[in-house]
Amino acid sequence: MGKGSRLLHTMAPLITGGLIYLCLRSDTPQFVNWFQLGDLRETLHISPFSSRPGFLTSFLLFNIPDGLWAYSFSFSYAWLIANPSRPTMYTLLVPFGCSSFFELGQLTEFIPGTFDILDLLLIAGCSYLGWRTERDLSKPYK
């Protein structure tokens, strides 16, 4: 698998998750309050979803970005840091640990925000999926 395809696996989820956070949410996440979204939303003619979304909308706005970022982190870590010939299961520990640290930090109120078990499950699943995808891509062709 070429470098361009791996970059796509890394950047597409990262950008998609970022755009969901910055453009579609009606509330600004606490860690990006420094970024002024008003002008950006008006320029792009984007109106955020209501503050009381249903389950699917809520899942899209609040959970999917975390999963996409966990996938991107896990995939890129396995690609760039791990043994390029075959990422091991231990390769998964760093991205999963870092990603879940923020969610568990919210549970203990060490990090501002709202803990969501669905976020933690999605982080675990997407971290595994990112690692597994890079592992499968790094297999030699037969």
C-alpha positions as a printed NumPy array, in Angstrom:
array([[  0.   ,   0.   ,   0.   ],
       [  1.362,   3.356,  -1.008],
       [  2.219,   6.336,   1.129],
       [ -0.688,   8.339,  -0.345],
       [ -3.225,   5.756,   0.741],
       [ -1.799,   5.688,   4.243],
       [ -1.919,   9.479,   4.409],
       [ -5.567,   9.289,   3.401],
       [ -6.236,   6.781,   6.209],
       [ -4.601,   9.219,   8.613],
       [ -5.846,  12.613,   7.424],
       [ -9.42 ,  11.91 ,   6.253],
       [-10.717,  10.824,   9.69 ],
       [ -8.785,  13.614,  11.391],
       [-10.197,  16.303,   9.114],
       [-13.724,  14.858,   9.147],
       [-13.771,  14.72 ,  12.963],
       [-12.42 ,  18.261,  13.161],
       [-15.022,  19.607,  10.756],
       [-17.821,  17.957,  12.733],
       [-16.528,  19.568,  15.931],
       [-15.939,  22.986,  14.464],
       [-18.841,  23.364,  12.057],
       [-21.796,  21.206,  13.078],
       [-21.999,  21.446,  16.836],
       [-24.107,  24.163,  18.405],
       [-21.862,  24.309,  21.453],
       [-18.162,  24.876,  21.273],
       [-16.134,  22.137,  22.956],
       [-14.284,  23.502,  25.959],
       [-10.842,  22.761,  24.566],
       [-11.419,  24.842,  21.414],
       [-13.023,  27.893,  23.002],
       [-10.027,  29.913,  21.797],
       [-11.173,  29.43 ,  18.195],
       [-13.769,  31.951,  17.044],
       [-16.389,  29.944,  15.127],
       [-18.964,  32.642,  14.485],
       [-17.313,  34.131,  11.413],
       [-16.41 ,  30.702,  10.   ],
       [-19.977,  29.407,  10.27 ],
       [-21.407,  32.562,   8.709],
       [-18.866,  32.527,   5.889],
       [-19.587,  28.897,   5.053],
       [-23.36 ,  29.311,   5.604],
       [-23.395,  26.452,   8.089],
       [-26.006,  26.283,  10.784],
       [-25.176,  23.901,  13.627],
       [-27.624,  21.232,  14.748],
       [-30.032,  22.077,  17.526],
       [-28.934,  21.811,  21.125],
       [-31.299,  18.842,  21.655],
       [-30.375,  16.345,  18.959],
       [-31.837,  12.837,  18.727],
       [-29.692,   9.748,  19.302],
       [-28.307,   9.482,  15.754],
       [-27.546,  13.171,  15.513],
       [-26.024,  13.12 ,  18.986],
       [-23.944,  10.074,  18.026],
       [-22.705,  11.887,  14.905],
       [-21.868,  15.116,  16.725],
       [-20.404,  13.885,  19.983],
       [-19.145,  10.317,  19.529],
       [-18.042,   9.889,  15.914],
       [-15.296,  12.578,  16.081],
       [-13.65 ,  10.823,  19.03 ],
       [-13.763,   7.507,  17.189],
       [-12.383,   9.036,  14.003],
       [ -9.511,  10.641,  15.876],
       [ -8.754,   7.378,  17.715],
       [ -8.707,   5.536,  14.363],
       [ -6.397,   8.128,  12.835],
       [ -4.049,   8.128,  15.833],
       [ -3.91 ,   4.341,  16.035],
       [ -3.395,   3.92 ,  12.293],
       [ -0.688,   6.576,  12.041],
       [  1.083,   5.348,  15.178],
       [  1.168,   1.791,  13.832],
       [  2.373,   3.11 ,  10.475],
       [  4.999,   5.62 ,  11.591],
       [  6.223,   4.453,  14.99 ],
       [  5.768,   0.697,  15.141],
       [  7.715,  -1.96 ,  13.361],
       [  6.743,  -1.265,   9.757],
       [  6.788,  -4.921,   8.8  ],
       [  4.22 ,  -6.016,  11.378],
       [  2.62 ,  -3.846,  14.058],
       [  2.038,  -5.872,  17.226],
       [ -0.874,  -5.689,  19.635],
       [  1.332,  -3.626,  21.986],
       [  1.312,  -0.944,  19.308],
       [ -2.351,  -0.445,  20.142],
       [ -1.688,   0.436,  23.777],
       [ -0.236,   3.918,  23.228],
       [ -3.019,   5.321,  20.986],
       [ -5.768,   3.666,  23.021],
       [ -4.199,   4.788,  26.291],
       [ -3.797,   8.384,  25.158],
       [ -7.266,   8.57 ,  23.634],
       [ -9.03 ,   6.994,  26.593],
       [ -7.026,   9.122,  29.065],
       [ -9.088,  12.172,  28.107],
       [-12.387,  10.347,  28.426],
       [-11.454,   8.766,  31.765],
       [-10.137,  12.149,  32.891],
       [-13.637,  13.514,  32.333],
       [-15.066,  10.706,  34.475],
       [-12.798,  11.708,  37.369],
       [-13.341,  15.441,  36.658],
       [ -9.588,  15.826,  36.165],
       [-10.357,  17.084,  32.635],
       [-13.357,  19.372,  32.014],
       [-16.114,  17.755,  30.005],
       [-18.757,  15.059,  30.124],
       [-17.828,  11.388,  30.397],
       [-19.631,   9.139,  27.925],
       [-19.248,   5.356,  27.985],
       [-20.164,   5.273,  24.288],
       [-17.127,   7.486,  23.59 ],
       [-14.908,   5.058,  25.457],
       [-16.325,   2.06 ,  23.57 ],
       [-15.959,   3.855,  20.244],
       [-12.391,   4.87 ,  21.091],
       [-11.565,   1.234,  21.876],
       [-13.222,  -0.086,  18.704],
       [-11.792,   2.533,  16.371],
       [ -8.314,   2.257,  17.901],
       [ -8.413,  -1.459,  17.216],
       [ -9.764,  -0.878,  13.699],
       [ -6.978,   1.616,  12.892],
       [ -4.311,  -0.741,  14.213],
       [ -5.834,  -3.721,  12.38 ],
       [ -6.115,  -1.799,   9.109],
       [ -2.436,  -0.809,   9.194],
       [ -1.49 ,  -4.337,  10.215],
       [ -3.388,  -5.766,   7.246],
       [ -1.912,  -3.157,   4.891],
       [  1.609,  -3.88 ,   6.059],
       [  1.379,  -7.584,   5.2  ],
       [  3.591,  -8.476,   2.281],
       [  1.813,  -9.28 ,  -0.963],
       [  1.71 , -12.952,  -1.847]])
